[in-house]
């Protein structure tokens, strides 16, 4: 079968044109793929470079001219507290008041049966009667011998002996009388009375209980506490001792009354730093006429501390600690980190007062990322609208110092 040359030439041209088109399409696809990959690589590279620059929040240092609050744990105690012990031995006959009962000074709390003491008192009275009789006889005898001395019926020596015997007998009578008075005074202690106005906060005995005299061998029978005014004991850290002086005002709060505060005042302090806690025991007083505060309870004491004028304060999260010392990170005009060495004047917990190293116009990094270095480029996330005080919640936020 023969073929037309013109037809064959036309078919050859068509095949060649188709190959050229296919080649062009293939080249176009390859070039487009390379371009897309190049663009994606550039985008990823730019994204990686952008992510490698840390983002920081920049704030302004706060002023330390305002007052700050120092909060410390404390305990409440009755202003006057008297454990009541027995002065005589015996058995408890009865008790008149129970725990929580208000009492007045001299009010009867309990009575003790004292059979042994009663017998001692009877014996002492009998001895007193005996020696008084002997003393009266000796005095009468001495008087008669004195009258006989004028008539020389007796010698002066014998008369003086009778006078001496009468004086000795009278002295014995006086001693016996003193012994009776002592036992009577002791007998009075069989009536246990309140030493002052207050509340019975403890009763550790009951009817028929054996009572031993004295505070060493015997147990306390009652505890009477004056709760109209309470003492507050708090341990003030050494750093704040100079700021908490006698007469300083404070506020206290208790867990059972959330949101309620009571005014207190510093009355005294131990004037010594404890070697174990590094703090000084301080005593405050608080009025408790309504009985809302309970002695023996936990309380939180808040002191208002005056800060040093002209200083700056920063949030504690802005501090950087390393082997070289204490630093803060600031951002310069080129957006680079500048580390500055600082010294702390006072640590108030969430807020730190600085003594040196930072100015009020510095751009402070609020929470520097780990490993941030001097001269490192950073991206500032927000405008400088916050200060160190607002960043930490409140410039006067409480510093909680606990042992």
C-alpha positions as CSV (number, residue, x, y, z in Angstrom):
1,X,0.0,0.0,0.0
2,X,1.5,3.3,-1.0
3,X,1.3,6.6,0.8
4,X,0.9,10.1,-0.5
5,X,4.1,12.2,0.2
6,X,2.0,15.3,0.9
7,X,0.0,13.4,3.5
8,X,3.1,12.0,5.2
9,X,4.7,15.5,5.3
10,X,1.6,17.0,6.9
11,X,1.5,14.2,9.5
12,X,5.1,14.7,10.3
13,X,4.6,18.4,10.8
14,X,1.6,17.8,13.1
15,X,3.7,15.4,15.2
16,X,6.5,17.8,15.5
17,X,4.1,20.7,16.5
18,X,2.5,18.4,19.1
19,X,5.9,17.6,20.6
20,X,6.9,21.2,20.7
21,X,3.6,22.0,22.5
22,X,4.1,19.2,25.0
23,X,7.7,20.4,25.6
24,X,6.6,23.9,26.1
25,X,3.9,22.8,28.6
26,X,6.4,20.6,30.5
27,X,8.9,23.5,30.7
28,X,6.1,25.8,31.9
29,X,5.1,23.4,34.6
30,X,8.7,22.9,35.7
31,X,9.3,26.7,35.8
32,X,6.1,27.3,37.7
33,X,7.0,24.6,40.2
34,X,10.4,26.0,40.8
35,X,8.9,29.5,41.2
36,X,6.3,28.3,43.7
37,X,9.0,26.4,45.7
38,X,11.2,29.4,45.7
39,X,8.4,31.7,46.9
40,X,7.4,29.2,49.6
41,X,11.0,28.8,50.8
42,X,11.3,32.6,50.9
43,X,8.1,32.9,52.9
44,X,9.1,30.2,55.3
45,X,12.5,31.8,55.7
46,X,10.9,35.1,56.5
47,X,8.5,33.5,58.9
48,X,11.3,31.7,60.6
49,X,13.3,34.9,60.9
50,X,10.2,36.7,62.3
51,X,9.6,33.9,64.8
52,X,13.3,34.0,65.9
53,X,12.8,37.6,67.2
54,X,11.3,37.3,70.6
55,X,8.1,39.4,71.4
56,X,8.2,41.3,74.7
57,X,5.7,43.5,76.7
58,X,7.2,46.8,77.5
59,X,6.1,48.9,80.5
60,X,7.2,52.0,82.4
61,X,8.7,51.7,85.9
62,X,6.3,52.8,88.6
63,X,6.8,55.5,91.3
64,X,7.6,54.3,94.8
65,X,6.3,57.5,96.4
66,X,2.9,55.9,97.5
67,X,2.3,53.7,100.5
68,X,2.6,50.0,100.4
69,X,1.0,47.3,102.5
70,X,2.9,44.6,104.4
71,X,0.8,41.6,105.4
72,X,2.0,39.2,108.1
73,X,0.4,36.3,110.0
74,X,-0.3,36.8,113.6
75,X,-2.2,35.3,116.6
76,X,-4.8,36.8,119.0
77,X,-4.4,36.5,122.7
78,X,-6.6,37.8,125.6
79,X,-5.2,41.0,127.0
80,X,-5.3,39.4,130.5
81,X,-5.4,35.7,131.0
82,X,-5.3,34.0,134.4
83,X,-5.2,30.2,134.9
84,X,-6.8,29.5,138.3
85,X,-5.1,27.0,140.6
86,X,-6.2,25.8,144.0
87,X,-4.3,27.0,147.1
88,X,-5.8,24.3,149.3
89,X,-6.1,20.5,148.8
90,X,-9.4,18.7,149.1
91,X,-12.3,17.7,146.9
92,X,-14.3,19.9,144.7
93,X,-17.6,20.6,146.4
94,X,-19.3,22.4,143.5
95,X,-18.7,24.8,140.6
96,X,-20.8,27.8,139.8
97,X,-19.8,28.8,136.2
98,X,-19.0,27.0,133.0
99,X,-17.0,27.9,129.9
100,X,-18.2,31.0,128.1
101,X,-19.8,32.5,131.2
102,X,-19.0,36.2,131.9
103,X,-17.8,36.8,135.4
104,X,-17.1,39.8,137.6
105,X,-14.1,40.4,139.8
106,X,-14.5,38.4,143.1
107,X,-17.4,36.3,141.8
108,X,-17.5,32.7,143.2
109,X,-16.3,30.1,140.7
110,X,-16.2,27.0,142.8
111,X,-15.9,25.7,146.4
112,X,-13.5,23.0,147.8
113,X,-14.1,20.7,150.7
114,X,-11.1,20.7,153.0
115,X,-11.4,18.1,155.8
116,X,-7.7,18.0,156.5
117,X,-7.4,21.8,156.7
118,X,-10.5,22.0,159.0
119,X,-8.9,19.6,161.5
120,X,-5.6,21.6,161.4
121,X,-7.6,24.7,162.1
122,X,-9.4,23.1,165.1
123,X,-6.0,21.9,166.4
124,X,-4.5,25.3,166.0
125,X,-7.4,27.0,167.8
126,X,-7.0,24.5,170.7
127,X,-3.3,25.1,170.9
128,X,-4.0,28.9,170.9
129,X,-6.4,28.5,173.8
130,X,-3.9,26.4,175.8
131,X,-1.0,28.9,175.3
132,X,-3.2,31.8,176.0
133,X,-4.2,30.2,179.3
134,X,-0.5,29.6,180.2
135,X,0.3,33.2,179.2
136,X,-2.5,34.6,181.4
137,X,-1.3,32.5,184.3
138,X,2.3,33.6,183.8
139,X,1.3,37.2,183.6
140,X,-0.7,37.0,186.8
141,X,2.2,35.3,188.6
142,X,4.7,37.9,187.4
143,X,2.4,40.6,188.7
144,X,2.2,39.1,192.1
145,X,5.9,38.6,192.4
146,X,6.4,42.2,191.4
147,X,4.1,43.3,194.3
148,X,6.1,41.1,196.7
149,X,9.4,42.5,195.6
150,X,8.5,45.8,197.3
151,X,8.3,44.1,200.7
152,X,11.5,42.1,200.1
153,X,9.6,38.9,200.4
154,X,11.1,37.7,197.1
155,X,14.4,38.4,195.5
156,X,14.7,40.6,192.4
157,X,16.2,37.6,190.5
158,X,13.1,35.5,191.1
159,X,10.8,38.4,190.1
160,X,12.6,39.0,186.9
161,X,12.4,35.3,186.0
162,X,8.7,35.4,186.4
163,X,8.5,38.4,184.2
164,X,10.6,36.7,181.6
165,X,8.4,33.6,181.7
166,X,5.3,35.7,181.3
167,X,6.8,37.4,178.2
168,X,7.8,34.0,176.7
169,X,4.3,32.6,177.3
170,X,2.8,35.7,175.6
171,X,5.1,35.3,172.6
172,X,4.0,31.7,172.3
173,X,0.4,32.9,172.4
174,X,1.1,35.4,169.7
175,X,2.7,32.6,167.5
176,X,-0.3,30.4,168.1
177,X,-2.6,33.3,167.1
178,X,-0.6,33.8,163.9
179,X,-0.9,30.1,163.1
180,X,-4.7,30.3,163.5
181,X,-4.8,33.4,161.3
182,X,-2.7,31.7,158.6
183,X,-5.0,28.7,158.6
184,X,-8.1,30.9,158.4
185,X,-6.6,32.8,155.5
186,X,-5.8,29.4,153.8
187,X,-9.4,28.3,154.5
188,X,-10.6,31.3,152.6
189,X,-8.9,29.9,149.5
190,X,-11.5,27.1,149.6
191,X,-13.7,29.6,147.8
192,X,-12.3,30.1,144.2
193,X,-13.1,33.5,142.9
194,X,-12.5,35.4,139.6
195,X,-9.5,37.7,139.7
196,X,-11.0,40.2,137.3
197,X,-13.9,40.9,135.0
198,X,-13.8,38.5,132.0
199,X,-15.0,35.3,130.5
200,X,-14.4,31.7,131.7
201,X,-12.5,30.2,128.7
202,X,-11.7,26.8,130.3
203,X,-13.0,24.5,133.1
204,X,-10.8,21.5,133.8
205,X,-12.5,20.1,136.9
206,X,-15.8,18.7,138.1
207,X,-17.7,17.9,141.3
208,X,-15.8,15.3,143.5
209,X,-12.5,15.7,141.8
210,X,-9.4,15.5,144.0
211,X,-7.8,18.9,144.2
212,X,-4.0,19.4,144.8
213,X,-2.8,22.7,146.1
214,X,-0.3,24.7,144.1
215,X,0.6,25.2,140.4
216,X,3.3,22.6,140.1
217,X,1.5,19.4,141.2
218,X,-2.1,20.5,140.6
219,X,-3.8,21.2,137.4
220,X,-5.5,24.5,136.5
221,X,-9.2,24.5,137.5
222,X,-10.4,27.4,135.4
223,X,-9.1,30.0,133.0
224,X,-10.5,33.5,133.1
225,X,-9.7,35.8,130.2
226,X,-10.3,39.5,129.7
227,X,-11.4,39.6,126.0
228,X,-12.7,43.2,125.9
229,X,-9.3,44.1,124.5
230,X,-6.9,41.6,122.7
231,X,-3.2,41.4,122.2
232,X,-2.0,40.6,118.7
233,X,1.4,39.0,118.3
234,X,3.2,39.2,115.0
235,X,6.8,38.4,113.9
236,X,8.1,41.3,111.8
237,X,11.0,40.5,109.4
238,X,14.2,42.3,110.2
239,X,14.0,44.3,106.9
240,X,10.8,46.0,108.1
241,X,11.6,46.5,111.8
242,X,12.5,50.2,111.3
243,X,9.1,50.8,109.6
244,X,7.0,49.1,112.3
245,X,7.4,51.3,115.3
246,X,5.5,51.9,118.5
247,X,2.3,53.7,117.8
248,X,2.1,52.5,114.2
249,X,-1.4,51.8,112.9
250,X,-2.4,48.4,111.4
251,X,-5.5,46.5,110.3
252,X,-6.3,42.9,111.1
253,X,-8.7,40.4,109.6
254,X,-9.8,36.9,110.6
255,X,-10.8,34.0,108.4
256,X,-14.3,33.6,110.0
257,X,-15.2,37.2,109.1
258,X,-14.0,37.7,105.4
259,X,-14.0,41.3,104.2
260,X,-14.1,42.8,107.7
261,X,-11.2,44.7,109.2
262,X,-10.3,45.9,112.7
263,X,-8.1,48.8,113.7
264,X,-5.0,47.9,115.7
265,X,-2.0,49.7,117.1
266,X,1.6,48.7,117.9
267,X,2.1,48.8,121.7
268,X,5.6,47.3,122.2
269,X,8.1,44.9,120.7
270,X,10.8,42.6,122.0
271,X,13.6,44.9,120.7
272,X,15.6,41.8,119.7
273,X,15.8,39.7,116.5
274,X,15.2,36.0,116.9
275,X,18.2,34.0,115.6
276,X,15.9,31.2,114.4
277,X,13.4,33.2,112.4
278,X,15.2,36.5,111.7
279,X,12.2,38.5,112.9
280,X,11.2,40.6,115.9
281,X,8.2,39.8,118.0
282,X,5.8,42.7,118.0
283,X,2.7,43.3,120.1
284,X,-0.4,45.2,119.0
285,X,-3.7,45.9,120.8
286,X,-7.2,45.8,119.3
287,X,-10.5,46.7,120.8
288,X,-12.9,43.8,121.2
289,X,-15.8,45.2,123.1
290,X,-18.3,43.4,120.9
291,X,-16.5,40.1,121.4
292,X,-16.3,39.4,117.6
293,X,-12.6,38.4,117.8
294,X,-11.7,35.2,119.5
295,X,-8.5,34.8,121.6
296,X,-6.1,32.1,120.4
297,X,-7.2,32.6,116.8
298,X,-5.2,33.2,113.6
299,X,-5.2,36.7,112.1
300,X,-3.6,38.6,109.2
301,X,-2.0,41.9,110.1
302,X,-1.7,44.6,107.5
303,X,0.8,47.5,108.0
304,X,0.9,50.6,105.9
305,X,4.5,51.3,104.9
306,X,5.7,54.6,103.6
307,X,7.9,54.3,100.6
308,X,11.0,56.2,99.7
309,X,10.1,59.2,97.6
310,X,11.9,59.5,94.2
311,X,12.5,55.8,93.8
312,X,11.0,53.4,91.2
313,X,9.2,50.1,91.6
314,X,8.9,47.2,89.2
315,X,7.0,43.9,89.1
316,X,9.0,41.0,90.5
317,X,8.6,39.2,87.2
318,X,10.9,41.8,85.6
319,X,14.0,40.7,87.6
320,X,16.7,38.6,86.0
321,X,19.0,36.6,88.2
322,X,22.2,35.0,87.0
323,X,25.7,34.4,88.2
324,X,26.7,38.0,87.3
325,X,24.1,39.5,89.6
326,X,20.7,41.1,89.4
327,X,19.5,42.7,86.2
328,X,16.5,44.1,84.4
329,X,15.9,44.1,80.6
330,X,15.1,47.4,78.9
331,X,14.5,48.2,75.2
332,X,16.4,51.0,73.5
333,X,15.3,53.2,70.6
334,X,16.5,50.6,68.0
335,X,14.4,47.9,69.5
336,X,17.3,46.1,71.1
337,X,17.7,44.7,74.6
338,X,19.9,46.7,77.1
339,X,20.5,44.8,80.3
340,X,20.9,47.0,83.4
341,X,22.3,46.0,86.8
342,X,20.0,47.1,89.7
343,X,20.0,46.9,93.5
344,X,16.8,46.2,95.5
345,X,15.8,48.7,98.2
346,X,12.8,46.7,99.5
347,X,11.0,43.5,98.4
348,X,7.2,43.9,98.8
349,X,6.3,40.6,97.2
350,X,4.7,41.3,93.8
351,X,6.3,44.8,93.7
352,X,10.1,45.5,94.1
353,X,11.4,48.8,95.0
354,X,14.8,49.6,93.4
355,X,17.5,51.6,95.0
356,X,19.5,52.2,91.8
357,X,20.0,51.1,88.2
358,X,16.8,52.1,86.6
359,X,15.2,55.4,85.6
360,X,11.5,56.3,85.5
361,X,11.7,56.8,81.7
362,X,13.3,53.5,80.8
363,X,11.3,51.0,78.7
364,X,11.2,48.0,80.9
365,X,10.5,44.4,79.7
366,X,7.8,43.1,82.0
367,X,8.6,39.4,81.8
368,X,12.0,38.8,80.0
369,X,12.2,35.4,78.2
370,X,14.8,32.9,79.2
371,X,18.2,33.5,77.7
372,X,17.6,37.0,76.6
373,X,20.9,38.7,75.8
374,X,22.3,42.3,75.7
375,X,21.9,43.8,72.2
376,X,19.3,41.2,71.1
377,X,16.6,42.5,68.7
378,X,13.1,42.1,70.1
379,X,9.6,42.9,68.9
380,X,7.4,45.1,71.2
381,X,4.0,43.6,71.5
382,X,1.9,46.4,72.9
383,X,2.2,50.2,73.3
384,X,3.7,51.6,76.5
385,X,0.5,52.2,78.3
386,X,1.1,50.2,81.4
387,X,3.4,50.9,84.3
388,X,5.1,48.6,86.8
389,X,2.3,49.3,89.2
390,X,-0.5,48.4,86.9
391,X,1.4,45.4,85.5
392,X,1.6,43.9,89.0
393,X,-2.1,44.6,89.7
394,X,-1.7,47.4,92.2
395,X,1.3,49.5,93.3
396,X,0.2,49.1,96.9
397,X,-0.5,45.4,96.7
398,X,0.3,43.5,99.8
399,X,3.7,41.9,100.4
400,X,3.1,38.6,102.1
401,X,6.2,37.9,104.2
402,X,5.8,34.6,106.1
403,X,8.3,32.5,108.0
